[in-house]
Amino acid sequence: MLASTATRGLAVAIEVRIPTILRPHTGGEKSVEGKGETLADLLDDLESRHGGLKARLVTDGALARFVNVYVNDEDVRFMGGMQAPLKDGDSVTVLPAVAGG
Amino acid sequence: MLEISRDAYDAVVAHARRDHPDEACGMLARSGSGEVRVIEMMNTARSPTFYEMDSLEVLRVMRELDDRDEALYAIYHSHTATEAYPSRTDISIAGYPEAHYVLVSTRSPDEVEFRSFRIVDGVVEEEPVSVGG
């Protein structure tokens, strides 16, 4: 039982790919690991080790307008936004929107 | 400096002309050997004053670049009534400090305006454009 809990504990790690512009918040790392059952949880978890990251991604509790976050191949805006559910082994990618005037 | 082949340069200008009066947008990918490839993207805003790439199309292209061992070299878009210089909106949204930002203006049907910039931390720096053979 203990062993299985420990195994599950390790497996909840979610890989998060960080774009160049946000790497100052991850010590230059291109990808970091976090955990959480929703995107909101994951961002809180990441913030505990990578201070300042969340403020770049979230505005007034919602995903910032010009930031795109994907779970595997899906845009989280089609999955409930900050409440998008995450599961073991998911891969999360953060990309700045490509937009302008 | 932005280094681009004549073919790629012409393709970007042709895309901008074709989508006029709406803004056109796309990316330039660059291989390890320096070859630049034009990737036309959809402007989901379909607007003469704004562009936004489709988020899923961007993800697909980024994965494709990885698979092909290419890097994102530049992000291009057109201005259809103003000069080929980053607007305040362009500067505030610019999220790729590693890329060149190419602006093409189609305000004149005869004259080509094609300029390249770096946009880092809200600071715009123009750079030379070298068009190869």
gemmi code that builds the backbone of each chain (N, CA, C; Angstrom):
import gemmi

chains = {
    "A": [
        ("MET", (0.836, -1.207, 0.000), (0.000, 0.000, 0.000), (0.870, 1.256, 0.000)),
        ("LEU", (1.822, 1.237, 0.927), (2.736, 2.377, 0.973), (3.494, 2.524, -0.341)),
        ("ALA", (3.939, 1.385, -0.850), (4.713, 1.404, -2.093), (3.858, 1.956, -3.225)),
        ("SER", (2.586, 1.556, -3.263), (1.760, 2.003, -4.373), (1.474, 3.504, -4.275)),
        ("THR", (1.313, 3.985, -3.026), (1.118, 5.428, -2.853), (2.353, 6.187, -3.331)),
        ("ALA", (3.506, 5.640, -2.951), (4.752, 6.309, -3.338), (4.881, 6.333, -4.858)),
        ("THR", (4.524, 5.243, -5.480), (4.636, 5.171, -6.932), (3.701, 6.191, -7.586)),
        ("ARG", (2.484, 6.244, -7.029), (1.539, 7.195, -7.599), (2.045, 8.623, -7.392)),
        ("GLY", (2.636, 8.850, -6.228), (3.168, 10.173, -5.929), (4.180, 10.618, -6.970)),
        ("LEU", (4.996, 9.698, -7.413), (5.998, 10.041, -8.419), (5.346, 10.266, -9.784)),
        ("ALA", (4.304, 9.491, -10.046), (3.743, 9.493, -11.389), (2.891, 10.731, -11.685)),
        ("VAL", (2.485, 11.487, -10.664), (1.624, 12.629, -10.950), (2.379, 13.791, -11.570)),
        ("ALA", (3.675, 13.650, -11.686), (4.438, 14.751, -12.255), (3.943, 15.064, -13.667)),
        ("ILE", (3.738, 16.341, -13.895), (3.303, 16.800, -15.213), (4.431, 17.654, -15.783)),
        ("GLU", (4.834, 17.332, -16.987), (5.894, 18.114, -17.619), (5.294, 19.395, -18.191)),
        ("VAL", (5.939, 20.508, -17.909), (5.443, 21.795, -18.391), (6.541, 22.447, -19.232)),
        ("ARG", (6.238, 22.675, -20.491), (7.229, 23.307, -21.388), (7.063, 24.817, -21.337)),
        ("ILE", (8.182, 25.465, -21.110), (8.197, 26.905, -20.836), (8.795, 27.651, -22.032)),
        ("PRO", (8.128, 28.679, -22.527), (8.697, 29.416, -23.671), (9.875, 30.300, -23.232)),
        ("THR", (10.705, 30.646, -24.190), (11.911, 31.443, -23.913), (11.624, 32.650, -23.027)),
        ("ILE", (10.545, 33.354, -23.332), (10.280, 34.625, -22.647), (10.019, 34.417, -21.146)),
        ("LEU", (9.609, 33.211, -20.759), (9.314, 32.968, -19.339), (10.421, 32.216, -18.619)),
        ("ARG", (11.482, 31.882, -19.346), (12.550, 31.090, -18.718), (13.322, 31.823, -17.632)),
        ("PRO", (13.309, 33.153, -17.620), (13.922, 33.818, -16.455), (13.276, 33.379, -15.128)),
        ("HIS", (12.020, 32.890, -15.210), (11.343, 32.450, -13.990), (11.667, 31.003, -13.627)),
        ("THR", (12.329, 30.286, -14.552), (12.622, 28.871, -14.282), (14.128, 28.624, -14.283)),
        ("GLY", (14.893, 29.657, -14.032), (16.345, 29.502, -14.029), (16.871, 29.070, -15.388)),
        ("GLY", (16.137, 29.442, -16.443), (16.580, 29.111, -17.788), (16.102, 27.748, -18.285)),
        ("GLU", (15.419, 26.986, -17.430), (14.983, 25.643, -17.834), (13.879, 25.712, -18.884)),
        ("LYS", (13.999, 24.836, -19.893), (12.982, 24.776, -20.951), (11.755, 24.023, -20.509)),
        ("SER", (11.932, 23.130, -19.567), (10.755, 22.438, -19.057), (10.932, 22.164, -17.575)),
        ("VAL", (9.819, 22.218, -16.871), (9.831, 22.000, -15.429), (8.726, 20.995, -15.113)),
        ("GLU", (8.763, 20.487, -13.909), (7.720, 19.541, -13.521), (6.848, 20.140, -12.440)),
        ("GLY", (5.584, 19.771, -12.489), (4.665, 20.225, -11.471), (3.594, 19.185, -11.270)),
        ("LYS", (2.657, 19.517, -10.389), (1.541, 18.593, -10.198), (0.287, 19.390, -9.902)),
        ("GLY", (-0.842, 18.737, -10.101), (-2.109, 19.398, -9.846), (-3.207, 18.681, -10.590)),
        ("GLU", (-4.408, 18.789, -10.037), (-5.533, 18.120, -10.699), (-6.223, 19.024, -11.700)),
        ("THR", (-5.928, 20.311, -11.597), (-6.435, 21.264, -12.599), (-5.288, 22.187, -12.982)),
        ("LEU", (-5.505, 22.945, -14.045), (-4.478, 23.899, -14.446), (-4.220, 24.903, -13.319)),
        ("ALA", (-5.280, 25.347, -12.649), (-5.109, 26.306, -11.544), (-4.197, 25.718, -10.468)),
        ("ASP", (-4.437, 24.439, -10.104), (-3.583, 23.776, -9.102), (-2.137, 23.723, -9.585)),
        ("LEU", (-1.986, 23.355, -10.832), (-0.636, 23.211, -11.381), (0.115, 24.538, -11.319)),
        ("LEU", (-0.569, 25.621, -11.685), (0.106, 26.922, -11.695), (0.471, 27.356, -10.270)),
        ("ASP", (-0.394, 27.014, -9.305), (-0.053, 27.315, -7.909), (1.177, 26.517, -7.474)),
        ("ASP", (1.199, 25.253, -7.888), (2.341, 24.411, -7.534), (3.628, 24.958, -8.157)),
        ("LEU", (3.554, 25.344, -9.421), (4.743, 25.884, -10.101), (5.201, 27.174, -9.433)),
        ("GLU", (4.221, 27.998, -9.044), (4.555, 29.290, -8.446), (5.380, 29.108, -7.160)),
        ("SER", (5.141, 27.983, -6.459), (5.862, 27.769, -5.202), (7.353, 27.573, -5.430)),
        ("ARG", (7.735, 27.167, -6.625), (9.162, 26.984, -6.934), (9.685, 27.982, -7.961)),
        ("HIS", (8.779, 28.550, -8.734), (9.190, 29.449, -9.822), (8.425, 30.759, -9.681)),
        ("GLY", (8.860, 31.529, -8.710), (8.143, 32.755, -8.355), (8.010, 33.709, -9.535)),
        ("GLY", (6.824, 34.261, -9.674), (6.587, 35.246, -10.727), (5.983, 34.658, -11.980)),
        ("LEU", (6.054, 33.337, -12.100), (5.539, 32.697, -13.309), (4.023, 32.888, -13.439)),
        ("LYS", (3.325, 32.669, -12.327), (1.864, 32.708, -12.388), (1.345, 34.070, -12.839)),
        ("ALA", (1.998, 35.119, -12.353), (1.535, 36.468, -12.707), (1.669, 36.743, -14.205)),
        ("ARG", (2.550, 35.997, -14.865), (2.719, 36.169, -16.308), (1.656, 35.410, -17.095)),
        ("LEU", (0.983, 34.497, -16.431), (0.048, 33.611, -17.127), (-1.410, 33.880, -16.789)),
        ("VAL", (-1.640, 34.497, -15.647), (-2.994, 34.632, -15.129), (-3.310, 36.098, -14.872)),
        ("THR", (-4.501, 36.520, -15.306), (-4.992, 37.865, -15.026), (-6.361, 37.748, -14.388)),
        ("ASP", (-6.516, 38.304, -13.205), (-7.803, 38.253, -12.497), (-8.384, 36.839, -12.444)),
        ("GLY", (-7.530, 35.874, -12.183), (-8.002, 34.499, -12.000), (-8.247, 33.724, -13.283)),
        ("ALA", (-8.109, 34.380, -14.417), (-8.315, 33.686, -15.694), (-6.999, 33.675, -16.478)),
        ("LEU", (-6.935, 32.801, -17.427), (-5.760, 32.748, -18.283), (-5.596, 34.090, -19.009)),
        ("ALA", (-4.394, 34.619, -19.000), (-4.141, 35.915, -19.631), (-4.487, 35.844, -21.121)),
        ("ARG", (-4.977, 36.947, -21.646), (-5.521, 36.987, -23.004), (-4.525, 36.497, -24.064)),
        ("PHE", (-3.269, 36.870, -23.923), (-2.313, 36.541, -24.980), (-1.315, 35.455, -24.564)),
        ("VAL", (-1.810, 34.552, -23.743), (-1.029, 33.363, -23.404), (-1.864, 32.146, -23.797)),
        ("ASN", (-1.220, 31.195, -24.453), (-1.905, 29.945, -24.769), (-1.278, 28.819, -23.963)),
        ("VAL", (-2.132, 28.009, -23.371), (-1.676, 26.841, -22.623), (-2.373, 25.628, -23.221)),
        ("TYR", (-1.581, 24.604, -23.447), (-2.106, 23.384, -24.053), (-1.876, 22.212, -23.109)),
        ("VAL", (-2.860, 21.329, -23.053), (-2.672, 20.044, -22.394), (-2.595, 19.019, -23.513)),
        ("ASN", (-1.430, 18.405, -23.625), (-1.158, 17.514, -24.760), (-1.412, 18.309, -26.044)),
        ("ASP", (-2.423, 17.959, -26.834), (-2.630, 18.681, -28.099), (-3.811, 19.638, -28.053)),
        ("GLU", (-4.361, 19.869, -26.877), (-5.588, 20.654, -26.795), (-5.330, 22.004, -26.119)),
        ("ASP", (-5.967, 23.039, -26.646), (-5.911, 24.370, -26.034), (-6.802, 24.344, -24.785)),
        ("VAL", (-6.265, 24.746, -23.638), (-7.063, 24.650, -22.400), (-8.318, 25.510, -22.456)),
        ("ARG", (-8.350, 26.494, -23.375), (-9.570, 27.303, -23.466), (-10.767, 26.455, -23.906)),
        ("PHE", (-10.476, 25.331, -24.548), (-11.556, 24.421, -24.948), (-11.777, 23.330, -23.898)),
        ("MET", (-11.088, 23.443, -22.769), (-11.154, 22.390, -21.747), (-11.539, 22.949, -20.382)),
        ("GLY", (-12.074, 24.169, -20.356), (-12.458, 24.737, -19.069), (-11.466, 25.732, -18.509)),
        ("GLY", (-10.482, 26.127, -19.307), (-9.556, 27.177, -18.860), (-8.797, 26.758, -17.612)),
        ("MET", (-8.828, 27.603, -16.596), (-8.069, 27.329, -15.378), (-8.547, 26.057, -14.690)),
        ("GLN", (-9.797, 25.659, -14.985), (-10.329, 24.438, -14.349), (-10.083, 23.196, -15.209)),
        ("ALA", (-9.327, 23.355, -16.280), (-9.042, 22.202, -17.141), (-8.450, 21.075, -16.301)),
        ("PRO", (-9.016, 19.874, -16.412), (-8.512, 18.761, -15.598), (-7.186, 18.219, -16.134)),
        ("LEU", (-6.331, 17.837, -15.204), (-5.041, 17.253, -15.579), (-4.956, 15.851, -14.999)),
        ("LYS", (-4.208, 15.014, -15.685), (-4.005, 13.670, -15.148), (-2.536, 13.270, -15.290)),
        ("ASP", (-2.202, 12.222, -14.596), (-0.820, 11.743, -14.601), (-0.289, 11.627, -16.020)),
        ("GLY", (0.902, 12.118, -16.211), (1.556, 11.930, -17.496), (1.168, 12.943, -18.559)),
        ("ASP", (0.237, 13.853, -18.239), (-0.086, 14.894, -19.215), (1.140, 15.765, -19.466)),
        ("SER", (1.179, 16.328, -20.656), (2.232, 17.268, -20.983), (1.587, 18.627, -21.238)),
        ("VAL", (2.054, 19.620, -20.524), (1.492, 20.968, -20.648), (2.512, 21.848, -21.374)),
        ("THR", (2.029, 22.600, -22.348), (2.897, 23.509, -23.103), (2.358, 24.928, -22.976)),
        ("VAL", (3.239, 25.849, -22.674), (2.867, 27.265, -22.613), (3.491, 27.960, -23.817)),
        ("LEU", (2.693, 28.684, -24.570), (3.215, 29.455, -25.705), (2.566, 30.836, -25.711)),
        ("PRO", (3.351, 31.869, -25.880), (2.750, 33.187, -26.061), (1.880, 33.183, -27.318)),
        ("ALA", (0.745, 33.861, -27.262), (-0.065, 34.014, -28.470), (0.759, 34.791, -29.492)),
        ("VAL", (0.515, 34.502, -30.762), (1.184, 35.273, -31.806), (0.125, 36.184, -32.404)),
        ("ALA", (0.203, 37.438, -32.026), (-0.837, 38.391, -32.385), (-0.261, 39.798, -32.349)),
        ("GLY", (-1.023, 40.726, -32.896), (-0.588, 42.117, -32.877), (-1.549, 42.958, -33.690)),
        ("GLY", (-1.129, 44.198, -33.915), (-2.035, 45.085, -34.609), (-1.483, 45.550, -35.927)),
    ],
    "B": [
        ("MET", (20.732, 40.893, -37.837), (20.383, 40.962, -39.256), (19.481, 39.799, -39.649)),
        ("LEU", (18.496, 40.093, -40.463), (17.642, 39.038, -41.013), (18.213, 38.619, -42.357)),
        ("GLU", (18.478, 37.325, -42.501), (18.981, 36.808, -43.770), (17.901, 35.940, -44.393)),
        ("ILE", (17.529, 36.286, -45.599), (16.402, 35.603, -46.228), (16.664, 35.460, -47.728)),
        ("SER", (16.250, 34.336, -48.276), (16.437, 34.133, -49.715), (15.447, 35.023, -50.477)),
        ("ARG", (15.756, 35.257, -51.718), (14.865, 36.055, -52.572), (13.488, 35.384, -52.683)),
        ("ASP", (13.494, 34.064, -52.823), (12.219, 33.342, -52.951), (11.354, 33.518, -51.699)),
        ("ALA", (11.976, 33.396, -50.533), (11.208, 33.512, -49.288), (10.701, 34.948, -49.119)),
        ("TYR", (11.555, 35.887, -49.437), (11.169, 37.299, -49.359), (9.963, 37.566, -50.266)),
        ("ASP", (10.063, 37.078, -51.499), (8.969, 37.292, -52.448), (7.682, 36.606, -51.976)),
        ("ALA", (7.827, 35.435, -51.345), (6.644, 34.703, -50.884), (5.940, 35.461, -49.756)),
        ("VAL", (6.725, 36.065, -48.878), (6.125, 36.831, -47.777), (5.385, 38.059, -48.340)),
        ("VAL", (6.033, 38.740, -49.268), (5.399, 39.927, -49.855), (4.129, 39.531, -50.615)),
        ("ALA", (4.201, 38.424, -51.345), (3.032, 37.970, -52.112), (1.876, 37.620, -51.166)),
        ("HIS", (2.200, 36.995, -50.037), (1.156, 36.657, -49.060), (0.494, 37.935, -48.534)),
        ("ALA", (1.321, 38.911, -48.204), (0.781, 40.179, -47.688), (-0.114, 40.852, -48.722)),
        ("ARG", (0.328, 40.837, -49.968), (-0.470, 41.463, -51.046), (-1.801, 40.719, -51.237)),
        ("ARG", (-1.733, 39.410, -51.170), (-2.917, 38.589, -51.419), (-3.989, 38.841, -50.361)),
        ("ASP", (-3.559, 38.999, -49.102), (-4.537, 39.167, -48.025), (-4.980, 40.614, -47.832)),
        ("HIS", (-4.292, 41.549, -48.468), (-4.669, 42.956, -48.377), (-6.144, 43.103, -48.760)),
        ("PRO", (-6.977, 43.887, -48.087), (-6.642, 44.842, -47.024), (-6.597, 44.265, -45.612)),
        ("ASP", (-6.785, 42.940, -45.456), (-6.595, 42.373, -44.125), (-5.107, 42.131, -43.879)),
        ("GLU", (-4.754, 42.056, -42.622), (-3.374, 41.753, -42.279), (-3.096, 40.273, -42.528)),
        ("ALA", (-1.928, 40.007, -43.082), (-1.469, 38.630, -43.278), (-0.445, 38.314, -42.185)),
        ("CYS", (-0.314, 37.039, -41.836), (0.680, 36.674, -40.824), (1.259, 35.295, -41.122)),
        ("GLY", (2.452, 35.076, -40.620), (3.098, 33.785, -40.823), (4.405, 33.702, -40.076)),
        ("MET", (5.091, 32.631, -40.306), (6.375, 32.409, -39.633), (7.443, 32.061, -40.653)),
        ("LEU", (8.682, 32.317, -40.268), (9.823, 31.830, -41.031), (10.544, 30.817, -40.151)),
        ("ALA", (10.764, 29.641, -40.730), (11.518, 28.610, -40.022), (12.911, 28.556, -40.642)),
        ("ARG", (13.905, 28.209, -39.824), (15.259, 28.177, -40.353), (15.914, 26.847, -39.969)),
        ("SER", (16.492, 26.209, -40.951), (17.161, 24.924, -40.695), (18.589, 25.177, -40.208)),
        ("GLY", (19.241, 24.117, -39.767), (20.623, 24.229, -39.294), (21.552, 24.761, -40.367)),
        ("SER", (21.233, 24.467, -41.632), (22.106, 24.939, -42.712), (21.736, 26.354, -43.164)),
        ("GLY", (20.752, 26.958, -42.488), (20.447, 28.355, -42.774), (19.344, 28.571, -43.792)),
        ("GLU", (18.728, 27.484, -44.209), (17.654, 27.628, -45.195), (16.383, 28.125, -44.506)),
        ("VAL", (15.766, 29.133, -45.102), (14.582, 29.741, -44.505), (13.337, 29.293, -45.265)),
        ("ARG", (12.345, 28.861, -44.510), (11.098, 28.350, -45.094), (9.949, 29.217, -44.606)),
        ("VAL", (9.059, 29.587, -45.517), (7.912, 30.431, -45.186), (6.727, 29.548, -44.814)),
        ("ILE", (6.119, 29.849, -43.675), (4.916, 29.121, -43.258), (3.782, 30.144, -43.121)),
        ("GLU", (2.879, 30.128, -44.092), (1.745, 31.056, -44.029), (0.792, 30.587, -42.943)),
        ("MET", (0.323, 31.518, -42.135), (-0.618, 31.176, -41.076), (-1.924, 31.912, -41.331)),
        ("MET", (-2.977, 31.369, -40.735), (-4.284, 31.999, -40.861), (-4.362, 33.158, -39.870)),
        ("ASN", (-4.897, 34.281, -40.315), (-5.197, 35.372, -39.384), (-6.631, 35.186, -38.909)),
        ("THR", (-6.781, 34.656, -37.702), (-8.136, 34.361, -37.218), (-8.943, 35.637, -37.001)),
        ("ALA", (-8.254, 36.780, -36.873), (-8.960, 38.050, -36.685), (-9.526, 38.567, -38.014)),
        ("ARG", (-8.981, 38.122, -39.119), (-9.397, 38.587, -40.462), (-9.724, 40.072, -40.431)),
        ("SER", (-8.706, 40.838, -40.079), (-8.937, 42.260, -39.825), (-7.871, 43.100, -40.520)),
        ("PRO", (-8.217, 44.321, -40.924), (-7.205, 45.227, -41.477), (-6.331, 45.872, -40.408)),
        ("THR", (-6.687, 45.669, -39.126), (-5.916, 46.335, -38.064), (-5.406, 45.386, -36.984)),
        ("PHE", (-5.645, 44.086, -37.140), (-5.231, 43.151, -36.101), (-4.947, 41.795, -36.733)),
        ("TYR", (-4.012, 41.070, -36.112), (-3.834, 39.673, -36.524), (-3.678, 38.822, -35.286)),
        ("GLU", (-4.146, 37.604, -35.407), (-3.913, 36.623, -34.354), (-3.858, 35.251, -35.004)),
        ("MET", (-2.770, 34.530, -34.722), (-2.658, 33.184, -35.264), (-3.531, 32.237, -34.453)),
        ("ASP", (-4.003, 31.193, -35.113), (-4.810, 30.184, -34.434), (-3.922, 29.404, -33.461)),
        ("SER", (-4.373, 29.274, -32.213), (-3.510, 28.679, -31.185), (-3.118, 27.239, -31.516)),
        ("LEU", (-4.033, 26.488, -32.058), (-3.713, 25.088, -32.360), (-2.793, 24.981, -33.567)),
        ("GLU", (-2.946, 25.924, -34.501), (-2.052, 25.926, -35.655), (-0.626, 26.276, -35.210)),
        ("VAL", (-0.521, 27.199, -34.261), (0.807, 27.563, -33.740), (1.467, 26.349, -33.079)),
        ("LEU", (0.708, 25.631, -32.260), (1.272, 24.453, -31.592), (1.729, 23.416, -32.622)),
        ("ARG", (0.887, 23.210, -33.630), (1.228, 22.218, -34.660), (2.519, 22.601, -35.378)),
        ("VAL", (2.647, 23.896, -35.709), (3.846, 24.346, -36.410), (5.080, 24.238, -35.505)),
        ("MET", (4.945, 24.589, -34.242), (6.091, 24.494, -33.334), (6.586, 23.043, -33.230)),
        ("ARG", (5.638, 22.102, -33.186), (6.027, 20.679, -33.124), (6.702, 20.268, -34.425)),
        ("GLU", (6.155, 20.789, -35.537), (6.727, 20.455, -36.842), (8.173, 20.973, -36.934)),
        ("LEU", (8.410, 22.166, -36.417), (9.774, 22.708, -36.439), (10.707, 21.796, -35.643)),
        ("ASP", (10.255, 21.374, -34.458), (11.061, 20.456, -33.646), (11.392, 19.192, -34.428)),
        ("ASP", (10.350, 18.621, -35.055), (10.541, 17.363, -35.780), (11.522, 17.522, -36.935)),
        ("ARG", (11.529, 18.708, -37.535), (12.396, 18.931, -38.702), (13.732, 19.544, -38.322)),
        ("ASP", (13.990, 19.662, -37.011), (15.229, 20.308, -36.543), (15.374, 21.719, -37.089)),
        ("GLU", (14.253, 22.410, -37.149), (14.284, 23.819, -37.541), (14.009, 24.666, -36.302)),
        ("ALA", (14.371, 25.930, -36.401), (14.061, 26.862, -35.316), (13.106, 27.923, -35.844)),
        ("LEU", (12.314, 28.466, -34.936), (11.505, 29.627, -35.302), (12.475, 30.769, -35.564)),
        ("TYR", (12.452, 31.289, -36.766), (13.409, 32.340, -37.129), (12.750, 33.711, -37.067)),
        ("ALA", (11.534, 33.801, -37.598), (10.862, 35.104, -37.602), (9.354, 34.923, -37.584)),
        ("ILE", (8.700, 35.956, -37.075), (7.243, 36.063, -37.137), (6.968, 37.264, -38.033)),
        ("TYR", (6.183, 37.061, -39.071), (5.901, 38.204, -39.945), (4.421, 38.532, -39.942)),
        ("HIS", (4.138, 39.796, -40.154), (2.760, 40.194, -40.427), (2.771, 41.485, -41.215)),
        ("SER", (1.620, 41.804, -41.783), (1.555, 43.004, -42.615), (0.771, 44.100, -41.905)),
        ("HIS", (1.130, 45.316, -42.260), (0.302, 46.484, -41.951), (-0.251, 46.945, -43.287)),
        ("THR", (-1.530, 47.215, -43.332), (-2.130, 47.461, -44.642), (-2.428, 48.935, -44.902)),
        ("ALA", (-2.279, 49.766, -43.875), (-2.513, 51.202, -44.091), (-1.435, 52.057, -43.441)),
        ("THR", (-0.514, 51.416, -42.739), (0.523, 52.181, -42.012), (1.898, 51.618, -42.337)),
        ("GLU", (2.917, 52.258, -41.767), (4.281, 51.869, -42.107), (4.639, 50.492, -41.543)),
        ("ALA", (5.707, 49.930, -42.064), (6.169, 48.605, -41.640), (7.021, 48.741, -40.389)),
        ("TYR", (6.369, 49.157, -39.320), (7.047, 49.356, -38.046), (6.115, 48.822, -36.958)),
        ("PRO", (6.654, 48.159, -35.929), (5.774, 47.562, -34.914), (4.860, 48.597, -34.249)),
        ("SER", (3.581, 48.263, -34.191), (2.620, 49.143, -33.522), (2.739, 48.951, -32.009)),
        ("ARG", (2.090, 49.827, -31.267), (2.102, 49.655, -29.807), (1.536, 48.296, -29.410)),
        ("THR", (0.488, 47.880, -30.134), (-0.099, 46.561, -29.856), (0.911, 45.446, -30.143)),
        ("ASP", (1.608, 45.572, -31.282), (2.633, 44.569, -31.615), (3.656, 44.449, -30.490)),
        ("ILE", (4.076, 45.592, -29.988), (5.140, 45.609, -28.974), (4.633, 45.015, -27.669)),
        ("SER", (3.398, 45.358, -27.308), (2.914, 44.887, -26.007), (2.637, 43.390, -26.019)),
        ("ILE", (2.304, 42.831, -27.176), (1.981, 41.403, -27.223), (3.202, 40.537, -27.548)),
        ("ALA", (4.224, 41.145, -28.144), (5.372, 40.367, -28.638), (5.913, 39.423, -27.562)),
        ("GLY", (5.843, 38.116, -27.824), (6.220, 37.137, -26.810), (7.371, 36.223, -27.206)),
        ("TYR", (8.054, 36.573, -28.285), (9.124, 35.703, -28.775), (10.424, 36.496, -28.951)),
        ("PRO", (11.119, 36.774, -27.840), (12.351, 37.571, -27.944), (13.429, 36.874, -28.765)),
        ("GLU", (13.284, 35.549, -28.960), (14.284, 34.807, -29.732), (14.075, 34.943, -31.234)),
        ("ALA", (12.943, 35.512, -31.637), (12.617, 35.582, -33.063), (12.792, 36.995, -33.602)),
        ("HIS", (12.967, 37.060, -34.912), (12.912, 38.345, -35.601), (11.436, 38.651, -35.862)),
        ("TYR", (11.113, 39.917, -35.840), (9.750, 40.335, -36.185), (9.809, 41.090, -37.509)),
        ("VAL", (9.198, 40.507, -38.515), (9.214, 41.101, -39.851), (7.884, 41.802, -40.095)),
        ("LEU", (7.978, 43.037, -40.542), (6.794, 43.828, -40.875), (6.828, 44.157, -42.361)),
        ("VAL", (5.705, 43.935, -43.011), (5.569, 44.290, -44.420), (4.398, 45.255, -44.505)),
        ("SER", (4.585, 46.347, -45.204), (3.446, 47.237, -45.408), (2.960, 47.133, -46.845)),
        ("THR", (1.635, 47.029, -46.967), (1.025, 46.977, -48.297), (0.259, 48.259, -48.603)),
        ("ARG", (0.592, 49.322, -47.844), (-0.177, 50.565, -48.051), (0.038, 51.131, -49.453)),
        ("SER", (1.226, 50.886, -50.026), (1.459, 51.310, -51.404), (1.417, 50.090, -52.300)),
        ("PRO", (0.601, 50.157, -53.379), (0.537, 48.997, -54.274), (1.825, 48.798, -55.076)),
        ("ASP", (2.643, 49.812, -55.141), (3.831, 49.746, -56.006), (5.125, 49.515, -55.237)),
        ("GLU", (5.168, 50.098, -54.045), (6.429, 50.077, -53.315), (6.367, 49.000, -52.226)),
        ("VAL", (7.454, 48.223, -52.105), (7.512, 47.197, -51.055), (8.210, 47.773, -49.829)),
        ("GLU", (7.549, 47.645, -48.684), (8.202, 48.000, -47.418), (8.343, 46.719, -46.626)),
        ("PHE", (9.567, 46.304, -46.388), (9.863, 45.037, -45.713), (10.963, 45.325, -44.711)),
        ("ARG", (10.624, 45.274, -43.436), (11.607, 45.625, -42.408), (11.629, 44.564, -41.314)),
        ("SER", (12.739, 44.507, -40.602), (12.874, 43.479, -39.572), (13.330, 44.095, -38.247)),
        ("PHE", (12.843, 43.522, -37.181), (13.081, 44.080, -35.839), (13.302, 42.964, -34.831)),
        ("ARG", (13.910, 43.352, -33.732), (13.845, 42.546, -32.517), (12.950, 43.306, -31.557)),
        ("ILE", (12.127, 42.569, -30.844), (11.283, 43.197, -29.823), (11.535, 42.441, -28.523)),
        ("VAL", (12.269, 43.070, -27.625), (12.650, 42.418, -26.374), (12.311, 43.344, -25.213)),
        ("ASP", (11.517, 42.848, -24.276), (11.132, 43.636, -23.099), (10.566, 44.999, -23.485)),
        ("GLY", (9.762, 45.020, -24.531), (9.124, 46.259, -24.932), (10.003, 47.213, -25.716)),
        ("VAL", (11.237, 46.786, -25.988), (12.162, 47.657, -26.727), (12.297, 47.141, -28.164)),
        ("VAL", (12.108, 48.048, -29.111), (12.180, 47.693, -30.529), (13.539, 48.098, -31.078)),
        ("GLU", (14.177, 47.162, -31.752), (15.433, 47.493, -32.433), (15.340, 47.037, -33.870)),
        ("GLU", (15.477, 47.974, -34.777), (15.459, 47.590, -36.190), (16.806, 46.984, -36.563)),
        ("GLU", (16.776, 46.098, -37.535), (18.002, 45.435, -37.981), (17.989, 45.374, -39.500)),
        ("PRO", (19.172, 45.215, -40.102), (19.228, 45.143, -41.567), (18.586, 43.852, -42.086)),
        ("VAL", (18.100, 43.919, -43.310), (17.556, 42.743, -43.989), (18.478, 42.433, -45.160)),
        ("SER", (18.989, 41.206, -45.191), (19.858, 40.793, -46.289), (19.115, 39.778, -47.141)),
        ("VAL", (18.823, 40.166, -48.374), (18.070, 39.286, -49.276), (19.058, 38.596, -50.203)),
        ("GLY", (19.110, 37.251, -50.084), (20.073, 36.469, -50.864), (19.522, 36.064, -52.212)),
        ("GLY", (20.271, 35.220, -52.887), (19.917, 34.855, -54.255), (18.858, 33.801, -54.364)),
    ],
}
model = gemmi.Model(1)
for chain_id, residues in chains.items():
    chain = gemmi.Chain(chain_id)
    for i, (resn, *xyz) in enumerate(residues, 1):
        res = gemmi.Residue()
        res.name, res.seqid = resn, gemmi.SeqId(i, " ")
        for name, pos in zip(("N", "CA", "C"), xyz):
            atom = gemmi.Atom()
            atom.name, atom.element = name, gemmi.Element(name[0])
            atom.pos, atom.b_iso = gemmi.Position(*pos), 0.0
            res.add_atom(atom)
        chain.add_residue(res)
    model.add_chain(chain)
structure = gemmi.Structure()
structure.add_model(model)
structure.setup_entities()
